[in-house]
Amino acid sequence: MSLSQHVPEITHRLVPSPAGRIHLVEQGAGPLVLLVHGFPESWYSWRHQLPALAAAGYRAVAVDVRGYGRSSKPAATEAYRMAELVADNVAVVHALGEETAVVVGHDWGAAIAANSALLSPEVFRAVGLLSVPYTPRGGSRPSELFARMGGDEEFYVSYFQEPGRAEAEIEPDVRGWLAGFYAALSGDTMPGPGAPDPHFVGRGGTLRDRFPGGRPPAWLGERDLDVYASEFERTGLTGALGRYRNMDRDWEDLAAFDGAPVTQPSLFIGGGLDASTTWLAEAIEAYPVTLPGLVSSHVLDGCGHWLQQERPAEVNRLLTEWLAVLPG
C-alpha cells in the first residue's frame, strides 16, 4: 500500500491565539509535534515532514507564524516580540485539546521553539532545532552587535530592522526575490567561496544584488515557489520582518533568562554549508552547558540552510528516530 492509504490527508484549521487566530495544518494522530517555520516561509516548508511524522504515529501540526500566511497580522511592530510568539504556540497546543507537545523549529522557528521550551517548560516537553543553534540570551544589545558585524558593508539583519526598507526591495517582485534568496542559501546554488557574501549589503545596494543567477535549487519546484510567492504577494512582508524588528525588545524582555539553558530533551540538525552552523560553531560547542538534555546533534554535509526541504528523507529519519526515544 502507498503511504497515502495509511495516513489521513492534511487538514487546515484556524484556532484562537493572542494574535487573533493562527492557521495550522494537521496530519496524523498520536503525541503532538508542533512544527514552526522560519523566514521567509510558511507551514508549507514542513510539507515533507507532515506525512512522515503522521506515518510514524504522531499528530503533526505545522503553523503559519503570526504575520505569515493565513494567520493574523497585528499592526504593531512590538506584537512580533518573542514572548508573544511563545504565547501563540501555547495557545495552539491548548486549542488542539492537548496539554503538552514536542516543538520543532527551523530558522527563526528554531529560536521560537527554544524560547517556547524555555518560557513554557510545562507545555513543551522536548525541542528540536533545525539550522539555527540555541544561543542563550546575553551579551550586547543585538542591534549594536549586528551593526558591528558588517564593517564597510551592512549585515542583513540590520538591513531588515529598518521598517519599510526591505519591503521596498522585495514587494515589487516577490516571486523573483524569493527565488533568489532561497538559491543564495541552498547548498547546491549558493555563491562560491570567492563571491560576495549574500548575507551582507554593499553601500547603497540591496540584498538582491548578490543573489545567484541561473538554475533554481533542486528542492524548489515551480509549484513550491508559487505557494510561497502567492502568500507573500497577498500579505506583504511587514509581518514576517517583524521578528527582526523586535530583537532588542526580546533582549530586554528575556533579561531574567540571561544565560539560561534549555533542559528538556533536545535535537539539533544543521547544514554543513549553512552560515548559521559555521558562524555559530561556538554555540554548538557550548551545547553540554546550554542544551544539557541534548539527545543528538547532526551536521549534514553539503547541505545549505533549508534543511527539511533540501534533505527531507534524512531530516525525517533523524526526527522520527529522536522522537522514538523521548520519554512519554
ABEGO torsion letter per residue (X at the ends): XBAAAABBBBBBBBBBBAAGBBBBBBBEBEBBBBBBBBOBBBAAAAAAAAAAAAAAGBBBBBBBBBGBEABBBBABAAAABAAAAAAAAAAAAAAAGBABBBBBBBEAAAAAAAAAAAABAAABABBBBBGBBBBBBEEBBAAAAAAAAAEABBBAAAAAABBGAAAAAAAABAAAAAAAAAAAABAAABBBAABBBAABBBBGBBAAAABBBEBBBAABBAAAAAAAAAAAAAAEAAAAAAAAAAAAAAAAAAAAABGBBBABBBBBBBBAABAAAAAAAAAAAAAAAABAABABBBBBBGBBABAAAABAAAAAAAAAAAAAABBX
